[in-house]
């Protein structure tokens, strides 16, 4: 159908990738209702920008072959309980929208048997010019990042040690 915006071009620019914790579904619903054509251009999600900044990979043979992108439940309900997410102890965990809920993450992880020295890194403003990296453990990272109020990724798991548990068979002659 014809739209009153037919001869106008708009850009709705998101930081990161619009498919991860953006409002794209709501925006597309509106555009469709109004008969406005659109295209979505993917970006680099902050989880992958943070990995690049840290020079790490999320999948380490014998350590972690699963990456979970999630958030700690706060004002917006999360249908997946934090305990269920943290039960995947051999997964690489990246938490969005959770920097203000770091204490809850720490207490839950420790309560579920995570070792106090489990690596926990925070990348503030991944891929931005003023990006900052903080490295610690689940027990001490909170004091290092208590000043952060906005955009940050919390990265948690043994994979942060970046040592392969077994030799990768990917390039094996077998």
C-alpha positions as CSV (number, residue, x, y, z in Angstrom):
1,X,0.0,0.0,0.0
2,X,1.1,3.6,-0.5
3,X,2.6,5.5,2.4
4,X,2.6,9.2,3.1
5,X,6.4,8.7,3.5
6,X,6.9,7.2,0.0
7,X,9.3,9.9,-1.2
8,X,11.3,10.2,2.0
9,X,14.2,8.2,3.3
10,X,14.9,7.7,7.0
11,X,17.7,6.0,8.9
12,X,17.2,4.6,12.3
13,X,20.7,4.0,13.6
14,X,21.4,1.5,16.4
15,X,24.6,1.0,18.1
16,X,25.8,-2.6,17.7
17,X,23.6,-5.1,15.9
18,X,19.9,-4.3,15.8
19,X,19.1,-8.0,16.3
20,X,20.4,-8.1,19.9
21,X,18.5,-6.2,22.6
22,X,17.3,-3.5,20.4
23,X,13.8,-2.4,19.7
24,X,13.8,-3.6,16.1
25,X,10.7,-5.9,16.4
26,X,8.6,-3.0,17.6
27,X,10.0,-0.7,14.9
28,X,9.3,-3.2,12.1
29,X,5.8,-3.7,13.4
30,X,5.2,0.0,13.1
31,X,6.8,0.3,9.6
32,X,4.7,-2.6,8.3
33,X,1.5,-1.1,9.8
34,X,2.3,2.2,8.1
35,X,3.2,0.6,4.8
36,X,6.8,1.9,5.0
37,X,9.5,-0.2,3.2
38,X,12.6,-0.9,5.2
39,X,15.8,-2.8,5.2
40,X,17.9,-3.9,8.2
41,X,21.7,-3.6,7.9
42,X,23.4,-5.8,10.5
43,X,26.1,-4.3,12.8
44,X,28.7,-5.8,15.0
45,X,27.2,-6.9,18.3
46,X,29.0,-5.7,21.4
47,X,29.7,-9.3,22.4
48,X,31.9,-9.8,19.3
49,X,33.3,-6.3,19.6
50,X,34.3,-7.1,23.2
51,X,35.9,-10.4,22.1
52,X,37.9,-8.6,19.5
53,X,39.0,-5.9,22.0
54,X,40.1,-8.7,24.4
55,X,41.7,-10.8,21.7
56,X,39.8,-13.9,22.7
57,X,37.5,-16.5,21.3
58,X,34.3,-17.8,22.9
59,X,34.8,-21.4,21.8
60,X,37.8,-23.3,23.2
61,X,38.1,-27.0,22.4
62,X,37.5,-29.1,25.6
63,X,36.6,-26.0,27.6
64,X,33.5,-24.3,25.9
65,X,31.7,-24.9,22.7
66,X,28.6,-22.9,23.6
67,X,28.1,-19.2,23.7
68,X,25.2,-17.8,25.6
69,X,24.2,-14.1,25.1
70,X,21.7,-13.1,27.8
71,X,21.0,-10.6,30.6
72,X,20.3,-10.7,34.3
73,X,16.6,-10.1,35.0
74,X,16.0,-6.5,36.1
75,X,13.0,-4.2,35.3
76,X,12.2,-6.3,32.2
77,X,11.3,-9.9,33.0
78,X,13.5,-12.6,31.6
79,X,11.7,-15.9,30.9
80,X,15.0,-17.8,31.4
81,X,16.0,-18.0,35.1
82,X,19.5,-16.9,35.9
83,X,20.1,-20.2,37.7
84,X,19.3,-22.1,34.4
85,X,21.7,-19.9,32.5
86,X,24.5,-20.3,35.1
87,X,23.8,-24.0,35.2
88,X,25.6,-24.2,31.8
89,X,29.0,-23.9,33.6
90,X,31.0,-24.9,30.6
91,X,29.5,-22.3,28.4
92,X,30.9,-18.9,27.5
93,X,28.5,-16.3,29.1
94,X,28.0,-12.7,27.9
95,X,25.6,-10.6,29.8
96,X,24.0,-7.5,28.2
97,X,22.1,-4.8,30.1
98,X,23.4,-6.2,33.4
99,X,26.2,-4.0,34.8
100,X,23.9,-2.6,37.5
101,X,22.9,-6.2,38.4
102,X,26.5,-7.4,38.8
103,X,26.0,-8.1,42.5
104,X,23.0,-10.3,41.8
105,X,25.0,-12.2,39.1
106,X,27.9,-12.7,41.5
107,X,25.8,-13.9,44.4
108,X,23.9,-16.3,42.2
109,X,27.0,-17.7,40.5
110,X,28.8,-18.2,43.9
111,X,25.6,-19.8,45.3
112,X,25.6,-22.2,42.5
113,X,29.1,-23.4,43.1
114,X,31.1,-21.2,40.8
115,X,34.7,-20.9,42.1
116,X,35.5,-17.5,43.6
117,X,38.4,-17.2,41.1
118,X,36.1,-17.7,38.0
119,X,37.3,-15.2,35.4
120,X,35.0,-12.3,34.9
121,X,35.8,-9.4,32.5
122,X,33.8,-6.3,31.7
123,X,34.2,-4.4,28.4
124,X,32.7,-0.9,28.7
125,X,31.5,0.7,25.4
126,X,32.9,-2.1,23.2
127,X,34.1,-0.8,19.8
128,X,33.6,2.8,20.8
129,X,36.6,5.2,20.9
130,X,36.5,5.4,24.7
131,X,36.2,1.6,25.2
132,X,37.6,0.3,28.5
133,X,38.5,-3.2,29.6
134,X,38.4,-4.5,33.2
135,X,39.7,-8.0,34.1
136,X,39.0,-9.8,37.3
137,X,37.1,-12.6,38.9
138,X,33.5,-13.1,39.8
139,X,34.4,-12.0,43.4
140,X,36.5,-8.8,42.7
141,X,35.2,-7.4,39.3
142,X,32.4,-5.4,41.1
143,X,34.8,-3.1,42.8
144,X,36.7,-2.5,39.5
145,X,33.6,-1.5,37.6
146,X,31.4,0.1,40.3
147,X,31.7,3.5,38.5
148,X,30.1,2.2,35.2
149,X,26.5,3.2,34.9
150,X,25.8,2.6,31.2
151,X,26.9,0.4,28.3
152,X,29.0,-2.6,29.3
153,X,29.3,-6.3,28.6
154,X,30.0,-8.8,31.4
155,X,31.9,-11.8,30.2
156,X,32.0,-14.8,32.5
157,X,33.6,-18.3,32.4
158,X,36.6,-20.5,32.5
159,X,37.1,-20.0,28.8
160,X,38.6,-16.6,29.6
161,X,41.8,-18.4,30.6
162,X,42.1,-19.1,26.8
163,X,43.8,-22.5,27.2
164,X,42.6,-25.4,25.1
165,X,41.3,-28.3,27.2
166,X,42.0,-30.7,24.3
167,X,43.7,-30.4,20.9
168,X,41.3,-29.3,18.2
169,X,40.6,-32.0,15.6
170,X,39.6,-29.4,13.0
171,X,42.9,-29.6,11.1
172,X,43.9,-33.1,12.0
173,X,45.1,-35.3,9.2
174,X,42.8,-38.0,10.6
